[in-house]
Amino acid sequence: MEKYFIFDMDGVIIDSEPIHKRVEKEIAAEYGVHLDNNRLLMYTGMRPADMWSVIIDEENMAVNLAELLSHVEMRMVEEIKNSNLQPMEGIIPLLNYLDENQYKIALASSSPKSLINTVLSKFSIRHYYTCIVSGEVVKNGKPAPDIYFETSRQLNTEPPNCIVLEDSANGIASANAAGMTTIGYQSDLEQNLNHANLIVHRIDQVPSIL
């Protein structure tokens, strides 16, 4: 029987959330908008387009959404490229474990494809993945289940056959809604992952629960 494992990216493969928050705050400030951590916390795991659509509407920002997203994307790609970030502790051993145990591995990230490619190239881990799905290619972003339905389609399997590793409440809600088994990576106490089927506090705990 085939086995399937799907990773989120930001906060799971790479500790990019602090960079996301800093860039989002800086870009919002350019338009006179203050974003604090509590507000940004609500958007963790969501697509940039969905997050900024809400902020633009709530703050009456005089900016074109597409232009703003392009600005954010370019900034994030450069920040990641120039950072000294390494894969999250335990990720490479987990990828090796899954590969050795013949799992088909996929990535389902709300980030744009350019940022996904930057991370995978930086860490030289592209070869592990059977398929890579960006939130850009689905109608509705997390917490809607669209991205996980699309990932299971590309894996050529049914959603209940898939195990998902997520670190955000929006991501867990998305995978749960798709009918997948969810593992919540509780790296801090900011995200409520109580709706995950299983919770780990370290990535190296994942193999023992598979």
N, C-alpha and C positions, 0 to 999 in steps of 0.2 A: 504493500500500500504506500502510495506517495505521501510525503510529509511536506508541509508548507509553512514557512515562517516569514512574517512581514515586519520590517522595521519602519518606524518613524525615523526622521533624521535629526532635526534640531532638538537638542536636549537628550538625545539617545545615542547617536553616533558621534556628535560633536557638541561641545558645550558652547553653543553659539547664542544662547538666549541673552546673555549680558551684552553682546555686540548688537543684537537686534534691538534691545531696549535703548541702548545709547544712541544708535543711529536714528531710531524712530523719534526719540526725544529731540535730538538735534535738528532733524528735518522739520518736525512740527514747530519748533521754536523759530525757525526761519520764517514761518507764517504767523508768528505771534501766538501760537497755541502751546499751552503747558500740558504735558502728559506726565502723570506720576506713575509709580510702579503699580499701585493698586488698580489703576485703570487699565494699564497694559496687561495686567495679569488675566483679565477677562478674555483677552484676545489670543492668549497663548494657544498655539496649535492651529489657529485659523489662517486662511489665505491672506496675504497682504491686501489683495483687492477688497476682500470683505471687511477687513479691519479699517482700512482707510476710507472706504465708502461711508461707514458709520461716523468716523471722526469728521470727515469733510462736511457731512450733513449736520451733525450736532454743533460744530463750531462755525458753520457758515464760511468755510475756507474758500477763498477766491482762487481756486487752482483746478486745473484739469486732472482728472483721476489718472488717465493714462500717462501723462507727463510726470506726475508725482511718483507713480509706481516705477517708471523707468529710472527716475532719479534714485529712489530707494534701492532698487535692484543693483544698479551700478555701484552704489556706495557699499552695499553688503558684499558684493563679489570682491571688490578691492580690499575691504577690511579682512575678509577670510583669507584671501591670497597672501596678504602681508602679515597675517597673525602668526604666532608661534604655537597655535593650538594643535594638540595631538588628539587622536581618537579617544573617546571616553574610555576610562579604565575598564577593561574587561571585554571591550567590543571585538578586538582582533581575535582573542581566544574563543569568543562565542561564535564568530563567523567561521573559524576553523572547525569548531565542534560541529556546527550545523552542516558544513561542507563534508566533513568526514563521515557524518551520519546520514548523508544523502538527502538532506532537506533541499527543496527548491526554495531559494531565498529571493525576496522581493523588497522593494523600497516604496513606501507610499508617503510622500511629503507634501505639505501645503506650500513649500517654497517653490519659486520658479525653477525651471529646468536649468537655467544658467548657473544658479547657486548650487543646485544639486550636483551638477557636473564639476563645479569648482571643488566641492568637498570631496567627492569620490576620487578626483584626480590628485588632490593634495595628499590624501591618505593612501592612494594606490590600492583601492579596494573595489573598483568597478567590476572586476572579474568574478566576484562572488555572486553577483545578482543576475537572476534569470530575467527579471523585468524591473523597470523603474518608472514610477507613475508620479507625475507632478499634479498638484491641485489645479494647475492651469488648464488641464485637458478635460475636466469634468464640469458639469453644470453647477453643482452646489458643493461648496467646500465643507470641511469639518466644522461643526459636529454632524452634518448630514453624512450618510453612509456612501455617497457616490464614489469616492476615491477607492474605498475598499471593495465595492462591487466591481469597479473597473480593474483593480489589481487581481482579484480572483479570476476575472475573465481572461486577463492576459496570462495568468498561470494555468489556465485551462482546467480549473477545478471549481468546486462549489464553496461558498463562503464558510460553512461550518467546518471545512477541512483545514482552515487556516488559523494559525496562532499569531497574534500581533503583540509587539512590544511598543508601548506608548508611554509618554511621560506627562501628558496633559489631560485635563478633564474633557476638553473638546475632542481630543483624539480617541480617548476611551469610549466616549459616547458614540463617535462615528463608527468604530469597529464593532461595538456592541450592537448598534442598529443594523449592521450588515450581517449579524448572526455569527460573528467570529469569536474565538476564545481570546480573551484579553489578559495581558500581563502588564500591570502598571509599574513603571519604574519610579519609585518614590525617592527622588534624590534630595528633596527638601520638603518642607511642610506647606509650601505655597499652593500646591495643586491638590484638590480633593479627588483622590483616585479610588474612593471606596466602591465605585461601581465596577471596577475591574474584577475579573474572575479570580485573579491571583495578584499579589503585590510582592515586589522584591525591592530591597534597599540598596543592593549592589548588582551590577550586571553579571558578575561571576556567579550569582545564585541561580541564574536562569537554567543552565543545563540540568541542575538537580531536580527541577520541577517539570521537565519535559517528559 
